[in-house]
Amino acid sequence: MTIHEVKAKYEEQLMRLPNVTLVGVGQRGGKLVIRVGVTHKVPESALRQEDIVPKALDGVEVDVEESGPIEAQTP
């Protein structure tokens, strides 16, 4: 399965997690990863187990990045 297929498979599930604003593909250390943007990072100990972004999905690393809130812009 390609990284884009893994992203597509889990994107809806990830977007339902608290603070998640985007799911994409990016690089970390020269390696492709699934990038998950959150409004703000929260310690895992402050989250319910089911609300923690996994460290990997189907063998693909996941990188959580604080992106702040995402707002639509008007033209």
C-alpha positions as CSV (number, residue, x, y, z in Angstrom):
1,M,0.0,0.0,0.0
2,T,1.4,3.4,-0.9
3,I,1.6,6.3,1.6
4,H,-1.2,8.1,-0.3
5,E,-3.4,5.0,0.0
6,V,-2.7,4.8,3.8
7,K,-3.5,8.5,4.2
8,A,-6.8,8.1,2.3
9,K,-7.6,5.0,4.4
10,Y,-7.2,6.8,7.7
11,E,-7.9,10.5,6.9
12,E,-11.5,10.5,8.0
13,Q,-10.7,8.7,11.3
14,L,-7.9,11.1,12.1
15,M,-9.9,14.2,11.3
16,R,-12.4,13.1,14.0
17,L,-9.8,13.3,16.7
18,P,-9.7,16.4,19.0
19,N,-7.7,19.3,17.7
20,V,-6.9,17.7,14.4
21,T,-7.2,20.3,11.5
22,L,-5.4,18.6,8.6
23,V,-4.0,15.3,7.3
24,G,-1.4,15.3,4.6
25,V,1.8,13.7,3.3
26,G,5.2,15.4,4.1
27,Q,8.8,14.6,4.9
28,R,10.7,14.1,8.1
29,G,14.4,13.3,8.0
30,G,14.2,12.7,4.2
31,K,11.5,10.1,4.6
32,L,7.8,10.4,3.6
33,V,5.4,10.5,6.6
34,I,1.7,11.2,7.2
35,R,1.5,14.7,8.6
36,V,-1.3,15.4,11.1
37,G,-1.8,19.1,11.9
38,V,-3.3,20.0,15.3
39,T,-4.5,23.3,16.7
40,H,-2.2,22.7,19.7
41,K,-0.2,19.8,21.0
42,V,-1.5,18.1,24.2
43,P,0.5,15.6,26.3
44,E,-0.7,12.1,25.7
45,S,-1.4,11.7,29.4
46,A,-4.1,14.4,29.0
47,L,-5.9,12.5,26.3
48,R,-8.1,9.5,26.3
49,Q,-6.4,6.5,24.7
50,E,-8.8,6.6,21.7
51,D,-8.0,10.3,21.1
52,I,-4.2,9.8,20.7
53,V,-2.8,10.1,17.2
54,P,-1.0,6.9,16.4
55,K,2.8,7.0,15.9
56,A,2.4,4.8,12.7
57,L,-0.4,3.6,10.4
58,D,0.1,0.4,8.4
59,G,3.8,0.8,8.8
60,V,3.9,4.4,7.8
61,E,5.3,6.9,10.4
62,V,2.9,9.7,11.5
63,D,4.2,13.1,12.4
64,V,2.1,15.4,14.6
65,E,2.7,19.1,13.9
66,E,1.1,22.1,15.7
67,S,-0.5,24.2,13.0
68,G,-2.9,26.4,15.0
69,P,-6.5,26.8,14.0
70,I,-7.4,26.7,10.3
71,E,-9.9,29.3,9.2
72,A,-11.5,29.8,5.8
73,Q,-10.6,33.1,4.1
74,T,-13.2,35.1,2.3
75,P,-12.2,36.5,-1.2
